[in-house]
Amino acid sequence: MDFMEVIKGRRSVRLYRGDPVGDDTLESLLEAVRWAPSWANSQCWEVIVVRQEETRRRLVDALPQGNPGRQGILQAPVTLVFLGIKGKSGFWKGEACTDKGDWFMYDLGLAMENLCLAAHAVGLGTVIIGYFDAAQVAEILQVPQDKEVVAMTPVGFPERVPDPPQRKEISQFVYHEGYGRQE
Amino acid sequence: MDFMEVIKGRRSVRLYRGDPVGDDTLESLLEAVRWAPSWANSQCWEVIVVRQEETRRRLVDALPQGNPGRQGILQAPVTLVFLGIKGKSGFWKGEACTDKGDWFMYDLGLAMENLCLAAHAVGLGTVIIGYFDAAQVAEILQVPQDKEVVAMTPVGFPERVPDPPQRKEISQFVYHEGYGRQE
């Protein structure tokens, strides 16, 4: 697949088939996470692979009713839960060195995008889920208090690939040489 | 290029040639940003394209001495400055709905990774720079106060591609079914 086809063809998939995702395939997706860039190579992420149906059911309970990610977690054979390690990204000599504080959310975004694209490139669907009770998920997965549960995604073969939601035109979010200036 | 080659081959490039980056190429990179996922399709990013050398010199002044991104901004013909729009990502019915508050940093990470990968796929280098005085950059580029200057990257042809920094092994950041559990 042409690279831009991967970028443009990736959708947030909400309906999955239950077909298994092999260990080798999953490993290649985690390899994509591994190669993401991060602040000073801090690699401030961890991933919990959840295959057990009982655990996936419990994860769903941490999502609000009506979150369309719920059925994805139940249907797809695997859910990946991403954790952030605080106090590394955005820091210089032990101090947060920008007005943004900790950059772990930014780096988790970089890593998640690698995962979503790598999955799409091999025909797998994902949907980034951030709206859930992180404390509840931390309890289910025994995540220690010094790690942040950030986001999760089911990984599975799409049952249905939705149409892309509308995007802004490039001219609506890109300026030249200064804010608000069109070419 | 195979998709995983793009993922694995992308480096943080710090030495650039001055060769021009054409408008069509740049547009394809911005198209990659456009197709990034975001919280409820909020597309909470804007990008300022800076080509003028005088403006790039002023941006460099906002980076701390010793930040290796400085020479990249001077050498490469283009720098892209990413802004975040607050109050959209991570919100539900007008309220921040998770313990993470605003998710604009996360979505900016998703978008930046699309940019870096799309650039590498066509032979261009990038390096994500987050360590600078955001208020100073906002002043240089006349960014209004309701937008956050988040990160920037030079875009240009690499003069030298560095060796990859060491990565954790997958077993060092991936667990199964619960925190800390190896397969």
Contacts between the chains, C-beta under 8 A, distances in Angstrom:
chain1	res1	chain2	res2	distance
A	1	B	3	6.7
A	3	B	1	6.7
A	3	B	3	6.8
A	3	B	6	5.8
A	3	B	117	7.3
A	3	B	118	6.7
A	3	B	121	4.0
A	4	B	28	6.7
A	4	B	31	7.2
A	4	B	32	6.9
A	4	B	118	6.8
A	4	B	121	7.6
A	6	B	3	5.8
A	7	B	31	7.9
A	7	B	32	4.9
A	7	B	35	5.2
A	7	B	114	5.8
A	7	B	117	7.6
A	7	B	118	6.3
A	8	B	31	7.7
A	8	B	35	5.0
A	10	B	35	7.4
A	10	B	37	7.2
A	12	B	37	6.1
A	27	B	170	6.7
A	28	B	4	6.7
A	30	B	170	5.1
A	30	B	174	5.6
A	31	B	4	7.2
A	31	B	7	7.9
A	31	B	8	7.7
A	31	B	170	6.8
A	32	B	4	6.9
A	32	B	7	4.9
A	33	B	173	7.9
A	34	B	167	5.2
A	34	B	168	6.9
A	34	B	170	6.0
A	34	B	173	7.5
A	35	B	7	5.2
A	35	B	8	5.0
A	35	B	10	7.5
A	35	B	164	7.9
A	35	B	167	6.7
A	36	B	113	6.8
A	37	B	10	7.2
A	37	B	12	6.1
A	37	B	113	7.5
A	37	B	116	6.8
A	37	B	128	6.0
A	39	B	130	6.4
A	41	B	165	4.4
A	41	B	166	7.7
A	41	B	167	7.9
A	43	B	167	6.6
A	43	B	168	5.5
A	43	B	173	6.9
A	45	B	173	6.4
A	46	B	173	4.8
A	46	B	174	7.2
A	46	B	175	6.9
A	46	B	179	8.0
A	47	B	173	6.4
A	47	B	174	4.9
A	47	B	175	7.4
A	48	B	174	7.7
A	48	B	175	4.8
A	48	B	176	7.3
A	48	B	177	7.4
A	48	B	178	6.9
A	48	B	179	6.3
A	49	B	174	6.4
A	49	B	175	7.1
A	49	B	176	5.0
A	49	B	177	7.3
A	50	B	177	6.1
A	51	B	176	7.7
A	51	B	177	7.1
A	52	B	177	5.7
A	55	B	177	6.1
A	55	B	178	7.8
A	83	B	179	7.8
A	90	B	130	6.9
A	92	B	131	6.7
A	97	B	131	5.9
A	98	B	130	6.2
A	98	B	131	6.2
A	98	B	132	7.6
A	98	B	134	6.6
A	99	B	134	5.4
A	99	B	135	7.2
A	100	B	105	6.4
A	100	B	130	7.5
A	100	B	134	7.6
A	100	B	148	7.7
A	100	B	150	7.1
A	103	B	105	6.9
A	103	B	130	6.1
A	105	B	100	6.5
A	105	B	103	6.8
A	105	B	105	4.3
A	105	B	106	4.5
A	105	B	109	7.1
A	106	B	105	4.5
A	106	B	106	6.8
A	106	B	108	6.2
A	106	B	109	4.2
A	106	B	112	7.9
A	106	B	130	7.2
A	106	B	150	7.6
A	106	B	151	7.5
A	107	B	109	6.4
A	108	B	106	6.2
A	108	B	109	6.7
A	109	B	105	7.1
A	109	B	106	4.2
A	109	B	107	6.4
A	109	B	108	6.7
A	109	B	109	2.4
A	109	B	110	4.5
A	109	B	112	7.7
A	109	B	113	7.1
A	110	B	109	4.4
A	110	B	110	7.5
A	110	B	112	6.5
A	110	B	113	4.5
A	110	B	128	7.8
A	111	B	109	8.0
A	112	B	106	7.9
A	112	B	109	7.7
A	112	B	110	6.6
A	113	B	36	6.9
A	113	B	37	7.6
A	113	B	109	7.1
A	113	B	110	4.5
A	113	B	113	3.9
A	113	B	114	6.3
A	114	B	7	5.8
A	114	B	113	6.2
A	114	B	117	7.8
A	116	B	37	6.8
A	117	B	3	7.3
A	117	B	7	7.6
A	117	B	114	7.8
A	117	B	117	7.1
A	118	B	3	6.7
A	118	B	4	6.8
A	118	B	7	6.2
A	121	B	3	4.0
A	121	B	4	7.6
A	128	B	37	5.9
A	128	B	110	7.8
A	130	B	39	6.5
A	130	B	90	6.9
A	130	B	98	6.3
A	130	B	100	7.4
A	130	B	103	6.1
A	130	B	106	7.1
A	131	B	92	6.7
A	131	B	97	5.9
A	131	B	98	6.2
A	132	B	98	7.5
A	134	B	98	6.6
A	134	B	99	5.4
A	134	B	100	7.6
A	135	B	99	7.2
A	141	B	177	8.0
A	141	B	178	5.1
A	141	B	179	5.4
A	142	B	178	4.9
A	142	B	179	4.7
A	142	B	180	7.3
A	143	B	179	4.7
A	144	B	179	6.6
A	147	B	179	7.4
A	148	B	100	7.8
A	150	B	100	7.1
A	150	B	106	7.5
A	151	B	106	7.4
A	164	B	35	7.9
A	165	B	41	4.4
A	166	B	41	7.7
A	167	B	34	5.2
A	167	B	35	6.8
A	167	B	41	8.0
A	167	B	43	6.6
A	168	B	34	6.9
A	168	B	43	5.5
A	170	B	27	6.7
A	170	B	30	5.1
A	170	B	31	6.8
A	170	B	34	6.0
A	173	B	33	7.9
A	173	B	34	7.5
A	173	B	43	6.9
A	173	B	45	6.4
A	173	B	46	4.8
A	173	B	47	6.3
A	174	B	30	5.5
A	174	B	46	7.3
A	174	B	47	5.0
A	174	B	48	7.7
A	174	B	49	6.4
A	175	B	46	6.9
A	175	B	47	7.3
A	175	B	48	4.8
A	175	B	49	7.1
A	176	B	48	7.2
A	176	B	49	5.0
A	176	B	51	7.7
A	177	B	48	7.4
A	177	B	49	7.3
A	177	B	50	6.1
A	177	B	51	7.1
A	177	B	52	5.7
A	177	B	55	6.1
A	177	B	141	8.0
A	178	B	48	6.9
A	178	B	55	7.8
A	178	B	141	5.2
A	178	B	142	4.9
A	179	B	46	7.9
A	179	B	48	6.3
A	179	B	83	7.8
A	179	B	141	5.4
A	179	B	142	4.8
A	179	B	143	4.7
A	179	B	144	6.6
A	179	B	147	7.4
A	180	B	142	7.3
